[in-house]
Amino acid sequence: MKQYNFDVGIHYIGNVDKYGEHYLDALTINEKDKVKWVQQGNSEDGYTYDRYVIGQGEDTKVFYARANKRISDVKDAFSDLKDREAVDKYLELAKRANITLGISFGGRWMNAWIGWLLFKIGKWMFSDVWAKSVDQVFSKVFAHNRLLQMNLSAIIGDVGGIRRNVAFSMMTGVNQHYDGGGFYPKGGPNNITCALIPTIEKSGGCCFAGTPVKEVIFDDGRAIGVVIEVNEKEYEIRCREGVISAAGVRNTYTKFAPLEKIAPLVPRWYVDGIHKVLDRCPPSVQHFQIFIGMGKPQSELKLPSYNTWFLGFDSKTDQQRYDYDAMLEQFHQNPTQGPLFAFVGFPSAKDPDFATKHPGKSSCVIVTEIPYDYFKKYEYLACGSRGEEYDSLKKKIGMRLVEELIYKNWPQVRDSVEKIKFGTPLTSKHYLGSPNGESYGLHVNVDRFYDFDIAKCLVPKTPIKGFYLCGQDIFTPGWVGGLKGGVVAAESVLGYHSLPVMVSGRNLIKDLRKMDGKN
């Protein structure tokens, strides 16, 4: 793995907007520790960060997404007056949807009565986008043109799932996230972790790798530490102030602090609320991943630094033509034959340091969505020894993607391949510790953001003294969402989430940047 510097994990790692960059800058101590970012694409291609290949065979349409040009490029590609008016309507609704997200997060962090009132006001003022799915909005705005729908929702894989189960505000948020283009951390995604460790250690913290937590310790009605396991021995780590869990809500309240254990420590509304979260917010999307190591350098292979999304569909069935949900469901049912759906990226083409660190090498990552249930029969077998049947299934799915996506589109890669590795949702379950092999924690359905009983439980500060949550589940999916989840958890501990502070516009990142003499 080290030889090829794979983008291990999920495809979202490696892209960042200016907000994520500001978070990391504010959270690193020394200039030498700061992560340097490389913009995808180049001046010649207008800093293209994504390519969307929609359809298959002769019925294939190809579109490019460029930094600061996404909407203008869409309007150029769909120049009919009705299409342009629909795009303008989408942009108007997107702005309103972004406001609803602000209401959702602001309301849940405030006093319960104020938050409840804000949710009621939000539902009344923004009824056209409040608690609406991508499909509910897109099927109306773009009812006349399914290809335009496919184009504007092509990047929905960044949050995963079918359009009718994804909150519209998440789709607009993802599109807005890439307004300025896509960026890659120079030296690889592991540099992000390396940049944060000095800050943690200088503040008196310690970082442990490969050290599983067994449970959270509670005493006298508060969280006082955790039990960890090292070389099959258990140790207690005690803390003065409290415990912050970044393991996700489902892991936290089913494994480390089971609901039946914490029930006597918290109000009934919270236990009922967490039960509702687990019932109404299913696990997020699960991924099948392919890592390819090549024995030729970027200078010879000339691979693109932008990402490519392959969105196939069954062109023989007009009713399902350019139907994202139908395409994805067909692939889920039969990933060895269904219409292809996948993300392809070349980390070695994005990272200018790759050739120095790994001379003569290149790397590729392919990611697609396949449900955990497809591999469920093998879940009780040990990782690395699940048998010939499981290995054969992985290879059959994986090599189809390699043959039809990589070798057909970049034939120069075929003779250079030295290693191919496959990862299923079971692999993610083993290495990420996610209960169902999910990559992004809780799914981004409308209940997660717009049901107040659920939203008020997805906050950093729990009713248990000294016990906090952070990460994707209390903010949004992806590593920037996880990073922001850590920031708002720190704000909660420090007392930022009070009405006077929020009204003043202050937040932790702004204050840290001011301390560094930055605006």
N, C-alpha and C positions, 0 to 999 in steps of 0.2 A: 504493500500500500504506500509506504513512504517514497518508494522509488518513483512513483508517478504523481504524487501529490494530488490524489483524487479529491473531488468535492464530496466528502463523505456526508451522508445524511440526506437532506432534501434540497431540491433545486433552488429554493428561495435564498439559501445562503449564498452570499457573493454579490447581491445587489443591494444598494443602499441609496436613500435620498439624502438631501441636505440635512433633514432633521435627525436621521440616524447618525450622520457624521457629527453633528453638533453634540449629540448625546455622548458619543465616544470621546470627543475632544474634551468635554467637560469632566469626564470621569477618568481621564488619565492625568498623571502628575507631571511627567517630564516630556519635553518636546520629542525626545528620542523614542519614547514609548508610543507616540501617536501613530494611528494607522493611516497609511497613505492610500489614496483611492485613484483608480485608473478608470477613465470613462470608456464604456464600450463603444465600438465603432471608431470612425475616424472622420476627419474633415471632409474627405472625398465622398463618403456615404452619408454625410449629415449626422454622424454619431448615431447610427442605427443600433438599437438595443434588442429589438425583437424582429423576427420574421414569422409570418403566419401563413402556413401552407394549408389551405382549406379545400377539401375534396380529395379525389384520387383519380389517377389515370388522366384521360384527356379532359376531364371535367374539373381540373385543379385550378384554383385561383391563388395567387401569391400576393401578399401585402407586406409592407415594411413599416415599422414603427420607429420614428426618429425623435431625438431629443428636441423638445419645444416645438415639434411639428406634427404631433400625433393627430390632432383634430383637423388641421388644414390638409394633411395628407388624406384623411378619410373623406373630406369634402371634395378633394380633387378626384379621388377614385369613384365616388358616388356623387356625380355632379347634377343629377336630376333635382329639380326644385323641391319635390316632395321629400327626397332623401335629405337634402340640406336642412329643410325645415324640421325634419325628424331629429337630426343631429343637434340642432339648436334647442329643441324641446328636451332632449336628453341632458344637455348641459345645464339647462335651467333646473331640471329635476335633480341632477347630481348635486348642485349647490344646496338645494333644500335638504337632500339626504345627508349631506355632510353636517348641516346644522343639527339634524336629529341625532347624529352620533354625539355631538357636543352635549346635547340635552341628556342623552342616555348616560354618558359618563359623569357629567356634572351633577345630575340628579341623584345618582346612586351614591355619590361621595358626600352628599349633604345630609342634613337632618332628615329623618324618614318622612316626616310630614311635608317638608319642603320638596323633597325628591318626588314623592307621590304626586304632588300638585304639578310639578314641572312635567312629569310624564303625561298627565291629563291635558295640560296646555299644549304640549308638543303634539299629541295625538289630534287635538282639535285644530291647531294651526297648520299642521303639515300632513293632513289626512291622505294626500295623494302619494306620499312616500313613506309614511310612518308604518312600520311593521309590514313592509311590502318586500316580496322576493324579487330577484332579478327577472324571473320569468313574468311575474305579474306586471312589471313596468315595461319590459322590452316587448312583450306580446301586444301591447297597446301602441306604444310609440313607433315600433318598427314592424307592425303587422303586415305592411305592404312589401317588405324586403327582408327575407330571412338571411341573405348573405351579409347584409349590413349588420344585422343582429350578431351573426357569427364573428364578424370583424371586431366589433366593439366589445364583445365578451370573450375574445380569444384568450385573454390572459387570466381568465377566471380560475385556471388551474393553480394559480398562486395561493388561493384559499381552498380550492378543491371542492368537488361535488357537483351535482347537477344544478342547473339554474333555478329550478322551482324550489330548491331547499336552501338557497343562499340568500342572505339579506342583501337587498339592492344597495344599501349604504356601503357594504363591504366591497361590492364590485366597483362602485364609484371611487372608493378609497384606494383600491389597488391601481386604478387608472391614473388617479391624481398622484399617487406615489411615484410614478415614472414620468411625470411631466418633464422633468429636466434630464431624463435619460436614465440609463442603467450604469452602475459603477461596480468595480470589483476591487477587493482589498489587495493591494500590492503585496506579493509574497504568499498569498493564499488566505483562506478564511481562518486558519489557525492563528494568524497574527492578531485577530480580534481578541481571542482569549489571552494571548501573550501580552497584549497591551493593557489588559485590565488587572492581571495578576499583581504587578508591582503596587498598584493603588491599594488593593486588598491587603497585601502583606505590610505595606508601610503604615496602614491604619490598624495593625495588630491582628489581622486575620490570617488564616491559613487555608490553603487550597489542597484538597485531597482528590486524587484521581483513582477510579476503580475501587471506591470505598462505599459500598451500599449502605444506605440507612435502613434500619430494621423498623424503628418506630419512634414516635415523638413521646417524650416523657412529660407527664403532667403531674403537678403536685400542688395541693392547696388551691385548686381552681385556676392554675396558670401553667403555661408551657415553660419548662425550665431546661430543656435540652433534648438530645436525641441519642438513640442507641445505634452505633455503627458496627459493621462486621469487618474484621481484618484477619485474613488467614484463618477463617472459620472460628475466630474468637470474637466475642462481643465486648464493646467498650462503651461507656457512657461519656458523652461530651456535655457538660453543663454550661449554662450561660446566665449572665446577670440580667439582661434586658428581655430576652425572648427568642423565639424561633420564627424564621421566615421560610415558608415552603415554596420552592419553585418547581415542585414535582407535578403540578396540575391538580385541579379540583378532584378529578376522579381518582387519581392515585392517592392524594392526600386523605380523602375521606372514606376510602375503601381499604387502604393498606396501612398507611402510617399513623393515621388518627381516625380509626373507624367510627362511624356515626354512633354506634351503640356505646362506644367508649366515651365520647365527648358529650353525649346527650345530657348527663347530669350537670355539665359545666356551662351550658349555653341556654338561651331562651328557646322556647318551643318553636317560635316562628323561624329561627335559623335552621333548626334540624329539618323542619318541614320544607323550608326553602331549598336546602341542599338536596333533599330528596327530589324536589321538583327539578332542580338543575340536572341531576343525573338521569331523571326520567325523560325530560323534554329536550335536553341538549345532548344528542348522541355523540359518540367519538367522531373526531374529524376524519378526513380522508386518509386512506392507507395507500402506501406507495410500493411499487415494484421498481427496483433500481438496477442499473447496469453500469459498471465501471470498466472502461477500456483503457489499457496501457499500450502505447505505441512506441516502436523503436526508431522513429524518425523525428527530427525536430520540426518546429513550426515553420522555419524558413524553407523547408522542403515541402511540407504538406499544405501550407497556406490555408489553414482552417479559419473560419470566421470567428470574430470575437463576440458577435451578437448571438442571442439565443434563437432557436427555431422551435415553434409549436406546430406539430403535425395534427391536424384536425380532420380526420377522414369522415366519410359518410357513405351510406348505401345509395349510390346514384341511380340504382334501378327502381327505387321506391320514391316517387315524387313527393308523397305525403311526408316523408322523413328527410327530404333533401334540406341540407343546411339546418337540421334540427339538432342542436347541441346535446340536449338531454337524451334523445333517442340514440344518437351516435355513441355516447358514453355508456349508456345502459346495454347496448348491443356488445360493446367491447367487454364490459364487465361479465356478461353472461358467457362469452366465449373469447378470451384473449388470444387464442391461437388462430382464430379466423375472423373475428368481428372487425369492423372498421377501425383502423389504427388511430390511436390517440396517444401522444407522447410529447415530452419536452426533450430537447437535445442541446447541450452546451459543451464547449471546449475550454476548460479552465486554462489549459496551456496556451491558448490563443489570447486569453484575457489578461494574463499575468506577465508583465515584462521581465520579471525576475525568474520566471520558470526555466528559461534556457540556461541561466547561470547555475541554478540549483540542481537542475536535472538535464545536463547536456545530452543532446541526441535523443530526447524523449518528448512525447506529447501525451495528452490525456483527453478522455471524452466521458461525459456522463449522460445517461438516458434515464428519464424518470416518467413513469406512467402510473395511473391509478388502478389498482385492482383490490377488491374488497378482501378483508381478513378472512371471511368465510370460505373463500376459494381455497385457502390453505389450512383451514381449521383442523382437518383430520390429522395433521402432522404436528399440532401444537404441543403435544405431550412428549415428543421426541427431543433429545438434546440437540442444541445448536451445533452444527458441524457434523452431526451424525444422524440425520433424519432419514437416511436410506436412499436407495437407488431410485425408487418411484418419485420421491420428492425432488431429487436432483434432476431427474429426467424431465419433470414438469417445468422446473425453473429454466432449464436449458431450452426446451421447446418454445416457451414464451419468449425468452430472452433473445434467442438466435433469430426468431422471426423479426423482432424489432431491429436487431443489428443488420440483418440482410436487407430488409425492406426500407429502412430509414437511413442507415449510415452508408452501407456499401453502394446503394443506388444513387444517393445524393452526393457522396464524397468517395468515389471509387478509389482514389489514391490512398485511402486508409487501409484497404483490405490487406495488402502485402506487408504492412508495417505492424500489424497487431501482434503483440507478444503475450498479452494477458487479458482475459475477460472474466469478471466476477459478477454474480447475480445476487441481489438481495430482495427478499420478499417482506410482507408485513410481519412475518415471524422473526425475521432478522431485526426489524425495527423494534419489535417487542423486546428482544433480547438485549439490544445495545442501548435503546432509548428508555427502556423500562416502562413503555406505554402499555396499558392493560390490553388493548386490542390492536396493537401495532400502528396506532394513529400517529401522524407526524405533527399535527398542530393542536393537540389538546381537544377542547370542546369544539364541536362543529359551529359554523358561523350562520346558524339559522336565525329567523327573526325573533324567536323567543329569547335567545341569549341577550339581545340588545333592547327589546321593547316590552318584555313582560317584567313589570316592576318587582314582583315577588322573586324572580330569578336574578334580575340585575342587581338588586340590593344585597345579594349574597356574593356576587362576583366583585368584591372590593378587597383592598389590601388588609384592612383592619377587621379581624373577626371579633365576635363577642367574647372569645376566650382571652383572658389577660395574657399579654406577651406572645400572642400567636397571630402571624400575618401570612398573607398569600402574595405571591408575585408571579411574573411570567405571562405567557400568552393568554391564559384563561381569564385574567382580570383586565386584559386590554384587547389586543387583536393578534391574529396568527402571524407566524413568520418571526425571523430573528429580530427585526426592528420592533415588532409588537412585543416580543419577549423582553427586549431591552427596555422599552418604555414601561412595561409592566414592573420591571425592577426599579425604575425611576419613581413611579407613582407609589410604590411600596415604601421607598425611602422617604418620599414626601409625607406619606401617612404617618410614619414613625416620628418624623420631625415636626408634625403639626401643621402642615401646609393646607390640609383639606378642611379648612374652616371657611365659613361664608365670607368674612372680611378679607381674608387672604386671597380667596378665589376671585372676589369682585375686584380687588386691586390689580389683578393680572400677574401677580408674582408666581413663580414656580422655581423648583430647585435648579433646573438647568440655567435659567436666566440669572439666578443669583450666583451660581458657580462661575458662569462666564464673566459676570461683572467683577468677581473677585480676581479673575485673570486679566482684567482690563479690556474685555471684549464686550461688544454690544449684544 
